[in-house]
Amino acid sequence: MSHFCIGDDIDYLITDRDGGIWASYGDEGIYGDHPESSAGLARWDTDGTHTWGPEGRLPVWPLGGSAGATEGAAAWLAWYSHKGAFLSRVDPATGDVTTYRNPLRDTDGIAVRGTRMLLSHRFHNRPDVELSRAELVDDAWVITAQEKLRLPGPVVMRCAQGRDGVLWLRAGDTWIQIEA
């Protein structure tokens, strides 16, 4: 298939190593007229087939997405609702979902490696980003360190991608890699 529709008002999009497309939708998509967006989070294969949706496995209904990452075959999606910010790990082979409270409300980038996570918060159109390092302690992500990083150019929306423990940040015309 050369093209297909995966819904309206996509807040965040990331692909996994199998070519799956993970989408988190904004409120206009979730509460709009397009049925593909209504679940808030979804995975699509390269043929346009819907292969995963939350189907009641989230603690609350999403209002929008803010970041995404892959770790091996698993996908991590950062999203928010009227009850706070969350991080969900999805195993595409089983469909299993594990959801945690997000320790950083305004997350726009994540990278995960095992029990370590790197979260970013950008300052729109400025060359600054705040990085937070977190560790999984029991069943909660706990921030262990924070720093501000000055980048070689302005940071714009959707500037971060997490891949196998590395956060890729786009600043101006430059990509920077930071290990989780």
C-alpha positions as CSV (number, residue, x, y, z in Angstrom):
1,M,0.0,0.0,0.0
2,S,1.4,3.4,-1.0
3,H,-0.6,5.4,1.5
4,F,-3.0,5.1,4.4
5,C,-4.7,7.2,7.0
6,I,-3.8,6.7,10.7
7,G,-6.1,9.4,12.1
8,D,-6.3,13.1,12.9
9,D,-4.4,15.4,15.3
10,I,-1.3,13.3,15.8
11,D,0.7,14.8,18.7
12,Y,3.6,12.3,18.4
13,L,4.8,9.7,16.0
14,I,7.7,7.2,16.3
15,T,8.6,4.0,14.4
16,D,9.9,0.7,15.8
17,R,12.5,-1.6,14.4
18,D,9.9,-3.7,12.7
19,G,8.5,-0.6,10.8
20,G,5.5,-0.3,13.1
21,I,4.2,3.2,13.4
22,W,3.3,4.3,17.0
23,A,1.0,7.4,17.2
24,S,-0.3,9.4,20.1
25,Y,-3.2,11.7,19.4
26,G,-4.3,15.1,20.6
27,D,-7.7,16.0,22.0
28,E,-9.2,17.0,18.6
29,G,-8.3,13.5,17.3
30,I,-9.4,11.6,20.3
31,Y,-12.7,13.5,20.6
32,G,-13.2,14.2,16.9
33,D,-14.9,12.3,14.2
34,H,-12.0,10.1,13.0
35,P,-12.4,6.5,14.5
36,E,-8.6,5.8,14.1
37,S,-7.7,8.5,16.6
38,S,-10.3,7.9,19.3
39,A,-8.2,5.5,21.5
40,G,-5.5,8.1,22.1
41,L,-2.6,5.7,21.4
42,A,-2.2,3.2,18.5
43,R,0.3,1.1,16.5
44,W,0.0,0.6,12.7
45,D,2.0,-1.8,10.5
46,T,3.5,-0.7,7.2
47,D,0.4,-2.0,5.3
48,G,-1.8,0.4,7.3
49,T,-3.3,-2.3,9.5
50,H,-4.1,-1.2,13.1
51,T,-2.1,-3.7,15.2
52,W,-2.4,-2.3,18.8
53,G,-4.6,-0.1,20.8
54,P,-5.0,0.4,24.6
55,E,-8.4,-1.3,24.8
56,G,-8.9,-0.4,28.4
57,R,-5.4,-1.2,29.6
58,L,-4.5,2.4,30.6
59,P,-5.4,3.8,34.0
60,V,-7.2,6.8,32.4
61,W,-8.1,8.0,28.9
62,P,-5.4,10.0,27.2
63,L,-5.8,13.6,26.3
64,G,-2.6,13.9,24.3
65,G,0.8,12.5,23.7
66,S,4.1,14.2,24.3
67,A,7.0,11.8,23.5
68,G,7.9,8.3,22.4
69,A,10.9,6.0,22.4
70,T,11.8,2.4,21.5
71,E,13.8,0.0,23.6
72,G,14.4,-3.2,21.7
73,A,11.1,-4.3,20.4
74,A,9.1,-2.4,23.0
75,A,7.7,1.1,22.6
76,W,7.5,3.8,25.3
77,L,4.8,6.5,25.0
78,A,4.6,9.6,27.2
79,W,1.1,11.0,27.4
80,Y,-1.1,13.0,29.6
81,S,-4.7,13.1,30.8
82,H,-6.8,15.2,33.1
83,K,-5.3,13.1,36.0
84,G,-1.6,13.8,35.2
85,A,1.3,12.7,33.0
86,F,2.1,9.0,32.3
87,L,4.6,6.7,30.7
88,S,3.4,3.5,29.1
89,R,5.7,0.6,27.9
90,V,4.1,-1.6,25.3
91,D,5.3,-5.0,24.2
92,P,4.0,-5.3,20.6
93,A,4.4,-9.1,20.6
94,T,2.0,-9.6,23.5
95,G,0.2,-6.3,23.6
96,D,1.0,-6.0,27.3
97,V,1.1,-2.5,28.7
98,T,2.8,-1.3,31.9
99,T,2.0,2.3,32.8
100,Y,3.8,4.5,35.3
101,R,3.4,8.1,36.5
102,N,5.7,10.4,34.6
103,P,8.0,12.2,37.1
104,L,8.4,15.1,34.7
105,R,5.0,16.7,33.7
106,D,6.3,18.6,30.6
107,T,8.2,15.9,28.8
108,D,8.9,16.2,25.1
109,G,11.6,13.5,24.7
110,I,12.4,10.2,26.4
111,A,15.0,7.5,26.0
112,V,15.0,4.3,28.0
113,R,17.6,1.6,28.8
114,G,16.5,-1.0,31.3
115,T,15.9,0.8,34.6
116,R,17.3,4.2,33.4
117,M,15.4,6.9,31.6
118,L,16.4,10.3,30.1
119,L,13.6,12.8,29.8
120,S,13.9,16.2,28.1
121,H,11.9,19.4,28.4
122,R,12.6,22.0,25.7
123,F,12.3,25.8,25.8
124,H,10.6,26.5,22.5
125,N,12.8,28.3,19.9
126,R,15.6,28.7,22.3
127,P,18.8,26.7,22.3
128,D,18.2,25.3,25.8
129,V,16.9,22.0,27.0
130,E,16.4,20.6,30.5
131,L,17.5,17.0,30.9
132,S,16.3,14.8,33.7
133,R,17.7,11.4,34.5
134,A,15.4,8.9,36.2
135,E,15.7,5.4,37.7
136,L,13.0,2.9,38.1
137,V,12.7,2.3,41.9
138,D,10.1,-0.4,42.8
139,D,7.2,0.6,40.5
140,A,8.0,4.3,40.1
141,W,10.3,6.4,38.0
142,V,12.3,8.7,40.3
143,I,14.3,11.7,39.0
144,T,18.0,11.4,40.1
145,A,19.6,14.3,38.4
146,Q,18.7,17.4,36.3
147,E,20.8,19.7,34.1
148,K,20.3,22.4,31.6
149,L,22.0,21.9,28.3
150,R,22.8,24.6,25.8
151,L,22.6,23.3,22.2
152,P,24.0,24.7,18.9
153,G,20.7,25.9,17.7
154,P,17.0,26.5,18.6
155,V,14.9,23.6,19.7
156,V,11.5,23.2,18.1
157,M,8.5,21.1,18.8
158,R,8.8,17.3,18.2
159,C,12.6,17.6,18.3
160,A,13.4,14.5,20.3
161,Q,13.4,10.8,19.4
162,G,14.4,8.0,21.8
163,R,16.1,4.9,20.3
164,D,17.5,2.0,22.4
165,G,18.7,4.2,25.3
166,V,19.8,7.2,23.2
167,L,18.0,10.4,23.0
168,W,18.4,12.2,19.7
169,L,17.8,15.9,19.9
170,R,17.5,18.2,16.9
171,A,18.7,21.7,17.5
172,G,18.8,23.9,14.4
173,D,20.5,21.8,11.8
174,T,22.3,19.6,14.2
175,W,21.4,16.2,15.8
176,I,22.9,15.5,19.2
177,Q,22.9,12.1,20.9
178,I,22.7,11.7,24.7
179,E,22.8,8.3,26.4
180,A,20.2,7.4,29.1
